[in-house]
Amino acid sequence: MRTSLSSDLGMRRALQLPPLSRGPVLTLPPEVRAPLPLPPTLPLRTKTTADFQEDMRLSLSSGDWRPVKAFFLMTFSSFLEVNAAFKREANGAFDTIDDSGVNTEFVYAVYDALLNTPPDVQKSVLKGIINSLLREWKGPRTKDDLRAYLILLQNPQFSVSSAFVVFAHLLRSASSLTDADHHYLIHWLTSVPPRRFVQLVQRILHLISTRLVPCDRDGLPPPAKTSWWIPTATKILSLLNAANSLSSPAIMSFTEFYSVSLEQVDIMEQYRSWQLHGPRFSFCQYPFILSSVVKKAILQRDSELQMIREARNSLVTKVSRRQRVDVNILFLNIKVRRSQLLQDSLEELSRKRSDLKKKLRVTFVGEAGLDRGGLTKEWFLLLLRHVFQPDYGMFTYQKDSRCHWFSSWKSDNCSEFRLVGILMGLAVYNSIALDVHFPLYCYRKLLTPPTAPCDQNAPVGIATATLDDLRQIMPDLAKGLGELLSYEGNVEEDFYLNFQVLQEEMGVVRSFNLKPGGDKIPVNNHNRKEFVQLYTDHLLNRCVSRQFAAFYHGFHSVCASNALMLLRCEEVEVLVCGSPDLDMTALQRAAQYEGFTETDPTVRAFWEVVLALPLEMQRKLLRFATGSDRAPVGGLAGLRLKVSRMDVSTDWLPVSHTCFNQICLPPYRSRKALRHKLTIAISNAEGFGLE
């Protein structure tokens, strides 16, 4: 008992003692500090590109690969040897982000030759990489380590799945580097030649695909043992994506980072995990890898869930109040008169603001018929045709760029701009492509910020405006401002400008000061950059801020979804109005027929003519038949064009019903006659070609 008591008291005293110091070694006095190990010294290697190529030539002619194999064995045996062989200067520091110090000519000569060597030589390289990872320097990271990663990641052997085990371990080792080290790698990757950069991206995407859709015959370890492959590979891919974004112009299109395999995977579980900020890996953490098809699926599913939630809430409210349940409460029902289309639509959407996230259904007053999609599409097309008319004054049409921009004139009543925003939101929410022509900068503003702030008065849609952004909308003005910036003479005397600009709209000219007292501040060689920046910001942000804020809040009142955070501005544009890439063979494969068969002579002639049309005429055909000259997300295969027979004289022109993606053809007797009539029809279709 005493022993137990004394031990208990001892424990209490121990708990009351001050904690032991666990400071870093560097806080110790200098005389007792453990010396840090010196970084290893690079061995001296003198082989040049010409020497190596001569060795390869001799080996190919003699069949004796021993000298070449010895070179590969030594070079890839460690990070030190990689640097010794491929660093431009053995004693050079090369410790800046601007220059990796790699002798790229030698590296690519070696890699191009590697795939032409015997299998045992190629195996020795992979074995050497594994050994070099095991022997990796354990001290503080040096730029030589980073150089080794930069070189090894570009090994062309990683194009085949048999080398993926080694590739995955290399990727994992590189992904564990610090953020500072990754910063260096990103900048060094911008200097990789475009062809090899693209190949590296494709190799990593291939590795990810093999794990997303595993095959028993690929000879790789089972997915359960390689679950870390995808997160590791995706993290390295993000470095390449950052390098691509850093480059101007970009090394490759952002769409080339898409993993098509993800279109076959149920991504919603990962989306939910990402929304909850869970610790598990989610592709949504790296949205650049998600194609627009995947993002549309996420947005669509998220929209459906919100629709179901809104409908359920309405149903529960009715039942709890013991009111009669009407099926109409499950929909956003819009009833409008054709003669008062705009006013009725404004009133309906304002009154039913709480129902915006329900399934849309449109009825035209005095007209019989159920809305199976055609009436909804017609409502969109008629409304947009009305609000985008130049005489209406909401938007100005820029002839040089063939796009619309917000008018600074109508700033007193912004409800109509809110209506256009709601229309765009409803189109995305209900998967309807619109024939609108906004510049890409508009969609960037729409994602600034990507989710609407709770404070309605908070500034929205204020995106950094550059001369390149202005060039999308007003190319002539942007060209003139560019010439002002590069002018070598006396700007003040030759241009005679000040910080006041004139703006003409609807036949009225107004003046604006770009800064206080701007009419008295001359533009000169020293402040011309400020003038161009303020002028650009004025045109794209300041003078349309109220109009765009209403448009922004209208859009986000419908599309309030975290899924928008995954989207680039280019992808929002595709969701709203479709893709400019047209694949007419996909349209042909998915076409449906009414009164015709696929083998009918008129149908065969129709597709022969369509496939032979130049791209601009194909766009006109698409606009004639569907109301838009763009393909929906996922391509023209999702359009379901209907080709119908009209039993009328062959003197008639083809007729279209854009609301139903339908084109009606008389039974033309020859391809020549069909081409002639079709060309006249699509070349002279007016407006949206509605019928």
C-alpha positions in Angstrom: 0.0 0.0 0.0 2.8 2.4 0.9 4.6 1.5 -2.3 1.5 2.2 -4.3 1.0 5.6 -2.5 4.6 6.7 -2.9 4.6 5.8 -6.6 1.4 7.8 -7.0 3.0 10.8 -5.3 6.1 10.4 -7.5 3.9 10.4 -10.6 2.2 13.6 -9.5 5.5 15.3 -8.9 6.7 14.2 -12.3 3.7 15.6 -13.9 4.4 19.0 -12.2 7.9 19.2 -13.6 8.5 21.7 -16.4 8.6 20.1 -19.9 11.8 19.0 -21.5 13.2 21.4 -24.1 12.8 20.0 -27.6 14.3 22.9 -29.6 16.2 22.4 -32.8 19.8 21.4 -32.8 20.9 24.9 -34.0 19.8 26.4 -30.6 22.6 24.5 -28.9 25.9 26.3 -28.2 28.3 26.2 -31.2 30.8 24.0 -29.4 28.3 21.1 -29.0 26.5 21.3 -32.3 26.7 18.3 -34.6 28.3 19.3 -37.8 26.0 19.2 -40.9 27.1 16.7 -43.5 28.6 18.3 -46.6 26.8 17.8 -49.9 28.5 15.2 -52.0 30.9 16.2 -54.7 30.1 15.5 -58.4 32.4 13.2 -60.1 34.0 14.5 -63.3 32.6 13.1 -66.5 33.8 14.2 -69.9 31.6 12.4 -72.5 30.0 14.7 -75.0 27.0 14.4 -77.2 29.3 13.6 -80.2 31.2 11.0 -78.2 27.9 9.2 -77.2 26.6 9.3 -80.8 29.8 7.8 -82.0 29.5 5.0 -79.4 26.0 4.4 -80.6 27.0 4.2 -84.2 29.8 1.7 -83.5 27.5 -0.4 -81.4 24.8 -0.5 -84.1 27.3 -1.5 -86.7 29.3 -4.0 -84.6 26.6 -5.4 -82.4 28.9 -4.9 -79.4 26.8 -2.9 -76.9 29.2 -3.1 -73.9 30.5 0.5 -74.1 26.9 1.9 -74.4 25.6 -0.3 -71.6 28.5 0.8 -69.3 27.6 4.4 -70.0 23.9 3.8 -69.1 24.7 1.8 -66.0 27.0 4.5 -64.7 24.9 7.5 -65.7 21.6 6.3 -64.1 23.1 4.7 -61.0 22.6 7.8 -58.8 21.5 11.4 -58.8 25.1 12.4 -58.6 26.0 10.5 -61.8 22.9 12.0 -63.6 24.2 15.5 -62.8 27.8 14.5 -63.6 26.7 13.4 -67.1 24.1 16.1 -67.9 25.0 19.2 -66.0 26.4 21.8 -68.3 29.2 22.8 -65.9 30.2 20.4 -63.0 31.1 23.3 -60.7 28.3 25.7 -61.9 25.7 26.6 -59.2 22.7 27.0 -61.5 20.5 27.8 -58.5 18.0 30.2 -60.1 14.6 29.5 -61.5 15.6 30.9 -64.9 18.2 28.2 -65.8 18.2 24.6 -64.8 21.8 24.1 -65.9 20.9 21.0 -67.9 22.7 20.1 -71.1 19.4 19.4 -72.9 21.0 18.5 -76.2 22.9 15.7 -74.5 19.9 14.5 -72.5 17.6 14.3 -75.5 20.3 12.6 -77.6 20.7 9.9 -74.9 16.9 9.5 -74.5 16.3 9.3 -78.3 18.9 6.6 -78.6 17.8 4.6 -75.5 14.8 3.1 -77.2 17.0 1.8 -80.0 19.2 -0.2 -77.6 18.8 -3.9 -76.7 16.3 -4.9 -73.9 19.0 -5.6 -71.4 20.4 -2.1 -71.8 17.0 -0.6 -71.3 16.3 -2.7 -68.2 19.6 -1.6 -66.7 18.4 2.0 -66.9 15.2 1.3 -65.1 17.1 -0.7 -62.5 19.6 2.2 -62.1 16.7 4.6 -61.5 15.3 2.4 -58.7 18.7 2.2 -57.1 19.3 5.9 -57.4 15.9 6.5 -55.6 17.1 4.1 -52.9 20.5 5.8 -52.5 19.0 9.3 -52.7 20.9 11.9 -50.7 19.3 12.2 -47.3 20.8 15.6 -46.4 19.3 19.0 -47.2 18.0 19.2 -50.8 20.3 20.6 -53.4 19.5 22.0 -56.8 21.4 18.9 -58.2 18.6 16.7 -56.7 16.0 18.8 -58.5 18.0 18.6 -61.7 18.0 14.8 -61.5 14.2 14.7 -61.1 13.8 17.1 -64.1 15.9 14.8 -66.2 14.6 11.4 -65.0 10.9 12.4 -65.4 11.5 12.8 -69.1 12.7 9.3 -69.7 10.7 8.0 -72.7 10.7 4.4 -71.3 7.8 5.5 -69.1 5.5 5.5 -72.1 4.8 1.8 -71.7 3.0 0.2 -68.8 5.7 -2.3 -68.1 7.8 0.6 -66.7 5.0 2.1 -64.7 6.1 0.6 -61.4 9.4 2.5 -61.6 7.6 5.6 -63.0 5.2 5.6 -60.1 8.0 5.4 -57.5 9.8 8.3 -59.2 6.6 10.4 -59.2 6.1 9.7 -55.5 9.6 10.7 -54.7 9.2 13.9 -56.7 5.8 14.7 -55.2 7.3 14.6 -51.7 9.6 17.6 -52.4 8.9 20.8 -50.6 6.8 23.6 -52.1 10.0 25.6 -52.6 11.5 22.8 -54.6 8.4 22.4 -56.6 8.5 26.1 -57.3 11.9 25.6 -59.0 10.7 22.5 -60.9 7.7 24.4 -62.3 9.9 27.2 -63.7 12.4 24.7 -65.1 9.6 22.7 -66.8 8.6 25.8 -68.7 11.9 25.4 -70.7 11.2 21.8 -71.7 10.6 21.7 -75.5 6.8 21.6 -76.3 6.9 18.1 -77.9 8.6 16.5 -74.9 6.4 18.5 -72.5 3.3 17.1 -74.2 4.8 13.6 -74.1 5.5 13.8 -70.4 1.9 14.9 -69.7 0.6 12.1 -71.9 2.7 9.5 -70.0 1.3 10.6 -66.6 -2.3 10.6 -68.0 -1.7 7.1 -69.4 -0.5 5.9 -65.9 -3.6 7.4 -64.3 -5.9 5.8 -66.9 -4.4 2.3 -66.3 -5.3 2.6 -62.6 -8.7 4.1 -63.2 -9.7 1.3 -65.7 -7.4 -1.5 -64.6 -6.9 -4.6 -66.8 -5.9 -8.0 -65.6 -3.5 -8.4 -68.5 -1.5 -5.2 -68.0 1.0 -7.0 -65.7 0.8 -4.3 -63.0 0.3 -4.9 -59.3 -3.4 -5.0 -58.2 -5.1 -1.7 -57.6 -5.4 -2.3 -53.9 -1.6 -2.2 -53.6 -1.2 0.9 -55.9 -3.9 3.2 -54.5 -1.2 5.9 -54.0 -0.3 6.0 -57.7 -3.2 8.2 -58.8 -2.8 10.9 -56.1 1.0 11.0 -56.7 0.7 11.2 -60.5 -2.0 13.9 -60.3 0.1 16.0 -58.0 3.1 15.9 -60.5 0.6 16.7 -63.3 -0.4 19.8 -61.4 3.2 21.0 -61.5 3.1 20.6 -65.3 -0.2 22.4 -65.4 1.2 25.2 -63.4 4.2 25.4 -65.8 1.9 25.5 -68.7 -0.1 28.3 -67.2 3.1 30.2 -66.4 4.2 30.1 -70.0 3.1 32.7 -72.5 1.8 31.5 -74.8 0.8 28.3 -73.2 2.9 25.2 -74.2 -0.2 23.2 -74.8 -4.0 23.6 -74.7 -5.5 23.2 -71.3 -7.8 20.6 -72.8 -4.8 18.3 -73.3 -4.6 17.9 -69.5 -8.1 16.3 -69.5 -8.2 12.6 -68.5 -10.9 11.1 -70.8 -11.0 8.0 -68.6 -12.6 10.1 -65.9 -15.7 10.3 -68.1 -16.3 6.6 -67.4 -16.0 7.1 -63.6 -18.7 8.1 -61.1 -17.2 11.3 -59.9 -20.0 12.4 -57.6 -18.6 10.6 -54.5 -15.3 12.5 -54.9 -17.2 15.7 -55.5 -19.1 15.2 -52.2 -15.9 14.4 -50.4 -14.3 17.6 -51.8 -17.2 19.7 -50.6 -16.8 18.4 -47.1 -13.1 19.2 -47.2 -12.3 15.6 -46.2 -8.8 14.2 -46.0 -9.2 11.8 -48.8 -7.8 12.5 -52.3 -10.3 13.9 -54.8 -9.9 14.8 -58.4 -11.9 17.9 -57.6 -8.8 19.2 -55.8 -7.2 19.2 -59.3 -10.0 20.4 -61.6 -7.6 20.9 -64.6 -7.8 17.1 -65.1 -11.6 17.0 -65.3 -12.9 17.5 -68.9 -15.8 19.8 -69.6 -17.9 16.6 -70.0 -17.1 15.5 -66.5 -17.7 19.0 -65.1 -21.0 19.3 -66.9 -22.0 16.0 -65.4 -21.1 17.2 -61.9 -23.0 20.5 -62.4 -25.9 18.7 -63.9 -26.1 16.2 -61.1 -25.7 18.9 -58.5 -28.5 20.8 -60.3 -30.7 17.8 -60.3 -30.2 17.3 -56.6 -31.0 20.9 -55.9 -34.2 20.6 -58.1 -35.2 17.5 -56.2 -34.6 19.3 -52.9 -36.6 22.3 -53.9 -39.5 20.2 -55.2 -39.5 18.1 -52.0 -39.5 21.2 -49.8 -42.5 22.5 -51.8 -44.3 19.2 -51.5 -43.6 18.9 -47.7 -44.9 22.5 -47.2 -48.1 21.8 -49.0 -48.7 18.5 -47.1 -47.9 20.1 -43.7 -50.4 22.8 -44.3 -53.0 20.2 -45.5 -53.3 21.9 -48.9 -54.2 20.2 -52.1 -51.0 19.0 -53.9 -50.7 20.2 -57.5 -48.0 18.6 -59.7 -47.2 22.2 -60.9 -45.4 22.9 -57.6 -42.6 20.7 -58.8 -41.7 23.0 -61.7 -40.7 26.5 -62.5 -43.8 27.3 -64.6 -43.4 30.3 -66.9 -46.5 31.6 -68.6 -46.0 34.4 -71.1 -47.8 36.2 -73.9 -45.9 36.4 -77.2 -47.0 40.0 -77.6 -45.5 40.9 -74.1 -42.7 38.4 -74.0 -40.1 40.5 -72.2 -42.4 42.1 -69.7 -44.2 38.9 -68.9 -40.9 37.0 -68.5 -39.5 39.7 -66.1 -42.6 39.6 -64.0 -42.8 35.7 -63.9 -39.1 35.3 -62.9 -39.3 38.1 -60.3 -42.5 36.6 -58.8 -41.1 33.0 -58.8 -37.6 33.8 -57.7 -37.8 31.0 -55.0 -38.6 28.4 -57.8 -35.6 29.1 -60.0 -34.0 25.8 -59.1 -36.9 23.7 -60.2 -37.3 22.1 -63.6 -38.2 24.8 -66.2 -41.5 24.5 -68.1 -42.8 27.2 -70.4 -46.3 27.9 -71.7 -47.4 30.5 -74.2 -50.8 31.9 -73.3 -53.5 31.0 -75.7 -51.6 28.1 -77.2 -52.3 24.4 -76.6 -49.5 21.9 -76.1 -47.1 20.5 -73.5 -43.6 21.7 -73.1 -41.4 18.7 -73.9 -38.3 21.0 -74.4 -39.3 22.7 -77.7 -41.3 25.5 -76.1 -38.5 26.1 -73.5 -35.9 26.4 -76.3 -38.2 28.7 -78.3 -38.7 31.0 -75.2 -34.9 31.3 -74.8 -34.3 32.0 -78.4 -37.1 34.6 -78.7 -36.1 36.4 -75.5 -32.4 36.5 -76.5 -33.2 37.8 -80.0 -35.2 40.6 -78.4 -32.7 41.7 -75.7 -29.7 41.6 -78.0 -31.2 43.8 -80.7 -28.9 46.9 -81.1 -31.9 49.2 -81.0 -32.9 47.9 -77.6 -29.8 49.3 -76.1 -28.8 46.7 -73.5 -25.8 45.4 -75.5 -23.6 46.9 -78.2 -22.5 44.6 -81.1 -18.8 44.9 -81.9 -18.5 44.2 -85.6 -14.8 43.7 -85.6 -14.9 41.0 -82.9 -18.4 39.8 -83.7 -19.4 39.8 -80.1 -21.7 41.7 -77.7 -20.7 43.8 -74.8 -22.6 45.6 -72.1 -24.0 49.0 -72.9 -23.0 51.7 -70.4 -26.1 53.7 -71.4 -28.8 51.6 -69.6 -27.6 51.9 -66.0 -30.7 53.3 -64.4 -32.8 50.1 -64.5 -30.7 46.9 -64.3 -33.6 44.4 -63.9 -33.3 43.4 -67.6 -29.6 42.6 -67.1 -30.5 40.5 -64.2 -33.0 38.7 -66.5 -30.3 37.9 -69.0 -28.1 36.5 -66.2 -31.0 34.4 -65.0 -31.6 33.2 -68.6 -28.0 32.1 -68.9 -28.1 30.4 -65.5 -31.4 28.6 -66.4 -29.8 27.5 -69.7 -26.8 25.9 -67.9 -29.1 24.5 -65.1 -31.4 22.9 -67.7 -28.7 21.9 -70.1 -29.7 24.2 -73.0 -27.1 25.7 -75.3 -27.7 29.4 -76.1 -26.7 31.3 -79.2 -25.0 34.2 -77.4 -21.7 35.8 -78.3 -20.0 37.2 -75.3 -16.2 37.5 -75.2 -14.2 35.2 -73.0 -13.5 38.0 -70.6 -17.2 38.1 -69.8 -17.0 34.6 -68.4 -13.9 35.4 -66.4 -15.9 38.3 -64.8 -18.7 35.9 -64.2 -16.3 33.7 -62.1 -15.0 36.7 -60.1 -15.7 35.4 -57.5 -16.9 31.9 -58.6 -19.6 31.8 -55.8 -21.7 34.8 -55.1 -20.9 36.6 -51.8 -23.6 36.8 -49.1 -23.4 40.6 -49.0 -25.3 41.8 -52.1 -23.4 45.1 -52.0 -20.0 43.4 -52.2 -18.2 44.2 -55.5 -18.5 41.4 -58.1 -17.4 40.8 -61.6 -14.3 43.1 -61.2 -11.7 41.1 -63.0 -8.2 42.4 -63.9 -8.5 43.9 -67.4 -5.5 43.8 -69.8 -5.0 45.0 -73.3 -5.4 41.4 -74.5 -8.9 41.3 -72.9 -9.8 44.5 -74.6 -8.5 43.0 -77.9 -11.2 40.3 -77.6 -13.9 43.0 -77.8 -12.5 46.1 -79.4 -9.5 45.0 -81.5 -9.0 48.3 -83.3 -8.9 50.3 -80.0 -6.6 47.8 -78.4 -4.3 48.1 -81.4 -4.3 51.9 -81.1 -3.5 51.7 -77.4 -0.7 49.2 -78.1 0.8 51.6 -80.6 0.6 54.4 -78.0 2.6 52.2 -75.6 5.3 51.5 -78.2 5.5 55.0 -79.6 9.1 56.2 -79.6 8.4 59.9 -80.1 7.0 62.6 -77.7 3.6 61.2 -76.7 2.3 64.5 -75.1 3.1 66.7 -78.1 2.2 64.2 -80.8 -1.0 62.6 -79.4 -2.4 65.5 -77.4 -4.3 63.2 -75.0 -5.4 63.7 -71.4 -6.9 61.4 -68.8 -10.4 62.1 -70.0 -12.0 59.9 -72.7 -15.1 60.3 -74.9 -17.5 57.5 -75.3 -20.3 57.3 -77.9 -23.4 55.2 -77.6 -26.9 55.5 -79.1 -25.7 58.5 -81.0 -24.8 60.4 -77.8 -21.2 61.3 -76.8 -20.2 61.5 -73.1 -16.9 62.3 -71.4 -15.4 60.5 -68.5 -12.4 61.3 -66.3 -10.2 58.3 -65.8 -8.9 59.8 -62.5 -9.8 63.0 -60.5 -9.0 66.0 -62.6 -8.2 63.8 -65.6 -9.2 66.5 -68.1 -6.3 68.6 -66.9 -3.6 65.8 -66.8 -1.8 65.3 -70.1 -0.7 61.8 -71.2 3.0 61.6 -71.7 5.8 59.0 -72.1 5.9 58.5 -68.3 2.2 58.0 -67.5 1.0 56.3 -70.7 0.9 52.9 -69.1 -1.3 54.2 -66.4 -3.6 55.8 -69.0 -3.9 52.6 -71.0 -4.6 50.6 -67.8 -7.2 53.0 -66.5 -8.9 53.3 -70.0 -9.1 49.5 -70.3 -10.4 49.1 -66.8 -13.0 51.9 -67.5 -14.4 50.2 -70.6 -14.4 46.6 -69.2 -15.2 47.2 -65.5 -16.1 50.7 -64.2 -18.6 52.0 -66.8 -20.6 48.7 -66.8 -20.2 47.8 -63.1 -23.9 48.2 -62.2 -25.1 46.4 -65.3 -22.7 43.5 -64.9 -23.4 43.2 -61.2 -27.1 42.6 -62.0 -26.1 40.1 -64.7 -23.8 38.3 -62.3 -26.4 38.0 -59.5 -29.0 36.8 -62.0 -26.7 34.0 -63.2 -25.6 33.0 -59.7 -29.2 33.1 -58.3 -29.7 30.0 -60.5 -26.2 28.4 -60.6 -25.3 28.8 -57.0 -23.1 25.7 -56.9 -19.6 24.8 -55.6 -19.2 23.1 -58.9 -18.6 26.5 -60.5 -15.3 26.6 -58.6 -14.1 23.7 -60.7 -14.6 25.6 -64.0 -12.3 27.8 -66.1 -13.9 30.7 -68.0 -13.5 28.8 -71.3 -15.5 25.9 -69.8 -18.3 28.2 -68.6 -18.5 29.5 -72.2 -18.8 26.0 -73.6 -21.6 25.2 -71.0 -23.5 28.3 -71.9 -23.2 28.3 -75.7 -21.5 25.1 -76.8 -18.1 24.3 -78.4 -16.8 25.7 -81.7 -15.3 22.3 -82.6 -17.6 20.5 -85.0 -17.5 16.8 -85.9 -20.1 16.3 -88.6 -19.5 12.5 -88.8 -20.5 12.3 -85.1 -23.7 14.3 -86.0 -24.4 11.8 -88.8 -23.9 8.7 -86.6 -26.4 10.1 -84.0 -29.0 11.4 -86.4 -32.6 10.2 -86.3 -35.0 9.9 -89.3 -38.7 10.5 -89.8 -40.2 9.4 -93.1 -36.7 8.5 -94.3 -34.4 5.6 -93.7 -30.6 5.8 -93.2 -30.1 4.3 -96.7 -32.6 6.4 -98.5 -31.0 8.1 -101.6 -32.0 11.6 -100.3 -30.4 10.9 -96.9 -27.2 9.6 -98.4 -27.0 12.6 -100.7 -27.7 15.0 -97.8 -24.8 13.6 -95.7 -22.4 13.6 -98.7 -23.2 17.3 -99.3 -22.9 18.2 -95.6 -19.6 16.4 -95.0 -18.2 18.1 -98.1 -19.2 21.6 -97.0 -16.5 24.1 -95.8 -16.5 24.7 -92.1 -18.3 28.1 -92.3 -21.1 26.6 -94.3 -21.4 23.7 -91.8 -21.8 26.3 -89.1 -24.6 27.9 -91.1 -26.3 24.6 -91.5 -26.1 23.9 -87.7 -27.5 27.4 -87.0 -30.3 26.8 -89.5 -31.2 23.5 -88.0 -30.7 24.1 -84.3 -30.5 27.8 -83.7 -26.8 27.7 -82.7 -23.6 27.2 -84.7 -21.9 25.4 -81.9 -21.8 21.8 -80.6 -23.1 20.9 -77.1 -20.7 19.8 -74.4 -19.6 16.3 -75.4 -19.8 16.9 -79.1 -22.4 16.8 -81.9 -23.3 13.2 -81.0 -25.4 14.6 -78.2 -27.4 16.9 -80.4 -29.8 14.2 -81.9 -30.5 16.0 -85.2 -33.8 14.8 -86.8 -34.0 14.6 -90.6 -37.6 14.4 -91.7 -39.3 13.9 -95.0 -41.6 16.6 -96.5 -43.9 15.3 -99.2 -43.9 18.5 -101.2 -42.5 19.6 -104.6 -38.8 19.3 -105.0 -38.9 23.0 -105.9 -39.2 23.8 -102.2 -36.3 24.7 -100.0 -35.5 22.7 -96.9 -37.3 23.9 -93.7 -36.1 23.7 -90.1 -37.6 23.6 -86.7 -34.8 24.9 -84.5 -36.8 24.2 -81.3 -36.7 20.5 -82.1 -33.3 20.3 -83.9 -35.2 19.2 -87.0 -34.5 19.7 -90.7 -37.2 18.8 -93.2 -36.2 17.8 -96.8 -38.3 17.2 -99.9 -37.4 14.0 -101.7 -34.7 15.6 -103.9 -33.8 13.4 -106.9 -30.1 14.3 -107.2 -27.2 15.4 -105.0 -26.7 18.5 -107.2 -30.3 19.6 -106.6 -30.1 19.0 -102.9 -26.8 20.9 -102.6 -28.3 23.9 -104.5 -31.5 24.1 -102.4 -29.7 23.5 -99.1 -27.1 26.2 -99.8 -29.8 28.7 -100.6 -31.7 27.8 -97.4 -28.8 28.0 -95.0 -27.3 31.1 -96.6 -30.4 33.1 -96.3 -31.8 32.0 -93.0 -32.6 35.1 -90.9 -32.2 35.7 -87.2 -32.5 32.4 -85.4 -34.3 30.7 -88.2 -37.3 30.0 -86.0 -40.4 28.4 -87.3 
